[in-house]
Amino acid sequence: MTSTSNDTKKQKVVVICPGRGTYNKEELGYLQRFHSDKQSLLTTIDDYRNTQDQVSVSDLDNSDTFNLRIHSAGENASALIYACAIADFAAINRDKYEIVAVTGNSMGWYISLAAAGALSPQNAIHLINSMGNMVSQPLIGGQMIYPVMTENWQPCDDSETFLATQMSDVQQVDGCQVHLSIKLGGYWVIGGNTQGLNELAKRLPQIDNRYPMKLFNHAAFHTPLLENVSQQAQQLLPVNLFTPPQLPMIDGEGHVWQPYHSDIYSLHHYTLATQVATPYNFTAAITTALKEFAPDKLIILGPGNTLGGAVAQTLIKHQWQNMTNKEDFIDRQTSDPFILAMGHPEQRQLVTS
């Protein structure tokens, strides 16, 4: 007998949650444009922000103009990006797509916790807002990004070795601190203090008149400089905020947290200790998504589409579905997109319709 179940028509997808720096000038009004129907979700976030005497995400999103200093500040950016991303998650067409796992980059781990049900809506905004405040008052260190790939988006061991050597040398300079923060596809994100990042920038060759690029209003996330933040977070945010997830979650070590079997004490420690002060391997997370879940598509939540390149570079690294370079990836995206970014208007239609 032929099955008539709708499930046979669904495509398996892994959902990828964005991190800091994804809500920019082009994204102003994102909530208003796409999520005016999700007032209950947004009210939960706005009401919490009001109790903290902070500007609501709705007011930030409805601003007449984009203000980099205001919109990218940790205490605002984290909540704003979370609101956009979790609303996008709710907008995915579940009749068309079966979500088999969630993952994210950096702050996207916190959004993953919310999407997978490991944090309730109230607990999610409390944790995300609290972490955003802690790393920005005052801003602790900074981040910069540098490529470690070829022009064709292929892995380059020599580039990684060179960058690691330069970082090691800078680390020996009195007063300088630089650490690997995030492995981001074909890029490394480096966290450190101002002196260390400036010294490293002087030693690195300029690439495309763009790199090394310092990231505005970013702290030294995922480095030892945030040890004090980690300790403060563990005291402020108790274990009972967490529950076992309802969907598999892939963390920044490529580890899968399974539904109903995840220990909340371990989840609390990973979230507020391990990933706060040690490197976040987004490349490993995407690798696990591909090899453990073999999805038909990858869906990247908005706002923005800054993760598309890093995800594509990871596909190329593993020659996934015969994508071996940048040109292969672009051809595939044109004919039958494997990555669907909700910050991209045409791809968004494929996800929500």
RAPELIN-V490819 format. One record per residue. N is the residue number from 1. RES is the residue in three letters. D_FIRST is the distance of its C-alpha to the first C-alpha in whole Angstrom. Layout:
((N | RES | D_FIRST) (N | RES | D_FIRST))
//
This chain:
((1 | MET | 0) (2 | THR | 4) (3 | SER | 6) (4 | THR | 9) (5 | SER | 12) (6 | ASN | 15) (7 | ASP | 16) (8 | THR | 14) (9 | LYS | 16) (10 | LYS | 19) (11 | GLN | 22) (12 | LYS | 23) (13 | VAL | 27) (14 | VAL | 30) (15 | VAL | 33) (16 | ILE | 37) (17 | CYS | 39) (18 | PRO | 43) (19 | GLY | 46) (20 | ARG | 50) (21 | GLY | 51) (22 | THR | 48) (23 | TYR | 49) (24 | ASN | 52) (25 | LYS | 54) (26 | GLU | 51) (27 | GLU | 49) (28 | LEU | 51) (29 | GLY | 50) (30 | TYR | 46) (31 | LEU | 45) (32 | GLN | 47) (33 | ARG | 45) (34 | PHE | 41) (35 | HIS | 42) (36 | SER | 44) (37 | ASP | 41) (38 | LYS | 41) (39 | GLN | 44) (40 | SER | 43) (41 | LEU | 42) (42 | LEU | 45) (43 | THR | 48) (44 | THR | 47) (45 | ILE | 48) (46 | ASP | 51) (47 | ASP | 52) (48 | TYR | 52) (49 | ARG | 54) (50 | ASN | 57) (51 | THR | 57) (52 | GLN | 58) (53 | ASP | 61) (54 | GLN | 59) (55 | VAL | 58) (56 | SER | 54) (57 | VAL | 51) (58 | SER | 51) (59 | ASP | 55) (60 | LEU | 55) (61 | ASP | 52) (62 | ASN | 54) (63 | SER | 57) (64 | ASP | 59) (65 | THR | 59) (66 | PHE | 57) (67 | ASN | 60) (68 | LEU | 59) (69 | ARG | 61) (70 | ILE | 60) (71 | HIS | 56) (72 | SER | 56) (73 | ALA | 58) (74 | GLY | 56) (75 | GLU | 56) (76 | ASN | 55) (77 | ALA | 53) (78 | SER | 50) (79 | ALA | 50) (80 | LEU | 49) (81 | ILE | 47) (82 | TYR | 45) (83 | ALA | 45) (84 | CYS | 43) (85 | ALA | 41) (86 | ILE | 39) (87 | ALA | 39) (88 | ASP | 37) (89 | PHE | 35) (90 | ALA | 34) (91 | ALA | 34) (92 | ILE | 31) (93 | ASN | 27) (94 | ARG | 25) (95 | ASP | 22) (96 | LYS | 23) (97 | TYR | 24) (98 | GLU | 23) (99 | ILE | 27) (100 | VAL | 27) (101 | ALA | 30) (102 | VAL | 34) (103 | THR | 37) (104 | GLY | 40) (105 | ASN | 44) (106 | SER | 47) (107 | MET | 47) (108 | GLY | 43) (109 | TRP | 43) (110 | TYR | 44) (111 | ILE | 41) (112 | SER | 39) (113 | LEU | 40) (114 | ALA | 39) (115 | ALA | 36) (116 | ALA | 35) (117 | GLY | 36) (118 | ALA | 39) (119 | LEU | 41) (120 | SER | 41) (121 | PRO | 42) (122 | GLN | 46) (123 | ASN | 46) (124 | ALA | 45) (125 | ILE | 48) (126 | HIS | 50) (127 | LEU | 49) (128 | ILE | 49) (129 | ASN | 52) (130 | SER | 54) (131 | MET | 53) (132 | GLY | 54) (133 | ASN | 58) (134 | MET | 58) (135 | VAL | 58) (136 | SER | 60) (137 | GLN | 63) (138 | PRO | 65) (139 | LEU | 63) (140 | ILE | 62) (141 | GLY | 63) (142 | GLY | 61) (143 | GLN | 58) (144 | MET | 58) (145 | ILE | 55) (146 | TYR | 56) (147 | PRO | 54) (148 | VAL | 53) (149 | MET | 51) (150 | THR | 52) (151 | GLU | 52) (152 | ASN | 48) (153 | TRP | 47) (154 | GLN | 47) (155 | PRO | 48) (156 | CYS | 52) (157 | ASP | 53) (158 | ASP | 57) (159 | SER | 56) (160 | GLU | 55) (161 | THR | 58) (162 | PHE | 60) (163 | LEU | 59) (164 | ALA | 59) (165 | THR | 63) (166 | GLN | 64) (167 | MET | 62) (168 | SER | 64) (169 | ASP | 67) (170 | VAL | 67) (171 | GLN | 67) (172 | GLN | 70) (173 | VAL | 72) (174 | ASP | 74) (175 | GLY | 72) (176 | CYS | 69) (177 | GLN | 65) (178 | VAL | 62) (179 | HIS | 59) (180 | LEU | 55) (181 | SER | 53) (182 | ILE | 50) (183 | LYS | 48) (184 | LEU | 47) (185 | GLY | 45) (186 | GLY | 48) (187 | TYR | 50) (188 | TRP | 52) (189 | VAL | 53) (190 | ILE | 57) (191 | GLY | 58) (192 | GLY | 62) (193 | ASN | 65) (194 | THR | 67) (195 | GLN | 69) (196 | GLY | 67) (197 | LEU | 64) (198 | ASN | 68) (199 | GLU | 69) (200 | LEU | 65) (201 | ALA | 65) (202 | LYS | 68) (203 | ARG | 67) (204 | LEU | 64) (205 | PRO | 64) (206 | GLN | 63) (207 | ILE | 60) (208 | ASP | 59) (209 | ASN | 62) (210 | ARG | 59) (211 | TYR | 59) (212 | PRO | 60) (213 | MET | 59) (214 | LYS | 60) (215 | LEU | 57) (216 | PHE | 59) (217 | ASN | 59) (218 | HIS | 57) (219 | ALA | 58) (220 | ALA | 58) (221 | PHE | 55) (222 | HIS | 53) (223 | THR | 57) (224 | PRO | 59) (225 | LEU | 61) (226 | LEU | 59) (227 | GLU | 59) (228 | ASN | 61) (229 | VAL | 59) (230 | SER | 56) (231 | GLN | 59) (232 | GLN | 59) (233 | ALA | 55) (234 | GLN | 55) (235 | GLN | 57) (236 | LEU | 56) (237 | LEU | 53) (238 | PRO | 52) (239 | VAL | 49) (240 | ASN | 47) (241 | LEU | 47) (242 | PHE | 44) (243 | THR | 40) (244 | PRO | 37) (245 | PRO | 35) (246 | GLN | 32) (247 | LEU | 31) (248 | PRO | 32) (249 | MET | 35) (250 | ILE | 37) (251 | ASP | 41) (252 | GLY | 43) (253 | GLU | 43) (254 | GLY | 40) (255 | HIS | 39) (256 | VAL | 36) (257 | TRP | 36) (258 | GLN | 33) (259 | PRO | 32) (260 | TYR | 34) (261 | HIS | 35) (262 | SER | 38) (263 | ASP | 41) (264 | ILE | 43) (265 | TYR | 47) (266 | SER | 45) (267 | LEU | 44) (268 | HIS | 47) (269 | HIS | 49) (270 | TYR | 47) (271 | THR | 47) (272 | LEU | 51) (273 | ALA | 52) (274 | THR | 51) (275 | GLN | 49) (276 | VAL | 52) (277 | ALA | 55) (278 | THR | 53) (279 | PRO | 51) (280 | TYR | 48) (281 | ASN | 46) (282 | PHE | 43) (283 | THR | 43) (284 | ALA | 41) (285 | ALA | 39) (286 | ILE | 37) (287 | THR | 37) (288 | THR | 35) (289 | ALA | 33) (290 | LEU | 32) (291 | LYS | 32) (292 | GLU | 30) (293 | PHE | 28) (294 | ALA | 27) (295 | PRO | 27) (296 | ASP | 25) (297 | LYS | 29) (298 | LEU | 32) (299 | ILE | 33) (300 | ILE | 37) (301 | LEU | 38) (302 | GLY | 41) (303 | PRO | 44) (304 | GLY | 45) (305 | ASN | 43) (306 | THR | 46) (307 | LEU | 43) (308 | GLY | 41) (309 | GLY | 44) (310 | ALA | 44) (311 | VAL | 40) (312 | ALA | 40) (313 | GLN | 43) (314 | THR | 41) (315 | LEU | 38) (316 | ILE | 40) (317 | LYS | 42) (318 | HIS | 39) (319 | GLN | 38) (320 | TRP | 35) (321 | GLN | 32) (322 | ASN | 35) (323 | MET | 37) (324 | THR | 41) (325 | ASN | 43) (326 | LYS | 44) (327 | GLU | 43) (328 | ASP | 40) (329 | PHE | 39) (330 | ILE | 40) (331 | ASP | 39) (332 | ARG | 35) (333 | GLN | 36) (334 | THR | 37) (335 | SER | 34) (336 | ASP | 31) (337 | PRO | 33) (338 | PHE | 32) (339 | ILE | 34) (340 | LEU | 34) (341 | ALA | 37) (342 | MET | 37) (343 | GLY | 41) (344 | HIS | 40) (345 | PRO | 40) (346 | GLU | 37) (347 | GLN | 35) (348 | ARG | 36) (349 | GLN | 34) (350 | LEU | 31) (351 | VAL | 31) (352 | THR | 31) (353 | SER | 30))
//
